[in-house]
Amino acid sequence: MVSKIPLISKGGVDQFLIESSEKINNFNNKRNDKSVQRLVTNAMKGVNPFVETLNKISKIYNEPIEVLIDNKNLYLIEGKK
């Protein structure tokens, strides 16, 4: 586009514009990377309790456990492996 403008294409303005656009592009890429990283970090905070619950359920159904009961409570204790 700049090459089509005779006065600009013969001077240092075109190089300045190209370098400036590269700097802006690099800045935007870094900002996007940081935003995605924050999004992933925050998303994982919301997912962790869900994953922990699934792991507990998996232990209950797939590993040996001992069940103890009193008048009001049910206790699940890891069994011998």
N, C-alpha and C positions, 0 to 999 in steps of 0.2 A: 504494500500500500504506500509506504513511504517512498519507494523508488519511483513512483509515478509523479511525485511532486519534485520538479527540477531543482528548486532552490534548497530544499531540505535534503535531497538525496546526495548532493555534492558536498555537504558540510558535515560537521560532527553531531548534528542534531539527531540524525538517524541512529548513530551508534548509541547516543545517550538514551534514546527512546527504547532501543532494543535492550540495553543493559537495565534500564529501569523496569521494563516489563518482566525481565528475568528475576530481578530482586523481588518484585511484587509476587510473582509466581512462587518463588521459594518461600516467602513469608506466608503466603496462603497455604502452601503444602505443610509447613511446620505447624501452623495454627490448626489445620484440619487433623493432623496426626495427634496433636494434644487433645483436641475435642473428642476424637474417637477413643483415645486412651481413657479419658475421664468417663466417657459413656460406658465403656467396657467395665471399668472399675466400679462405677455406681450400679451397673446392671448386676454384677456379680454379688454385690452386697445384698441385693434383693433376692437373689437366687440361692444363696448359701443356706438360709434356714430350710428351704424346700429340699435341697440336696441332703442336708443333715437328717431331715425327717425320713427321706427315702432310704438312707443308709440304716437308720434305726429299724425301719420296717423290714428291710432286707435281713438284718440280724435276727429279728423275731421269727421270721419264716424260714430262714435258711441255715441258722446256726443253732446248736444246742443251747437251751435256756432252762433255768429252774424257775418255777412259778411258786410263789409263796402268797398265801392269802390270810388276812385277818378279818375282823368284823367289817371294816370299812375300806380296806385297800387291797390292791393286787400288785405284787412286786414281781418284776422280771429281772432275774440275775443271770449274767453270762454263765453258761454251763461249761463243763470240761470239754476240751477239744480233743 
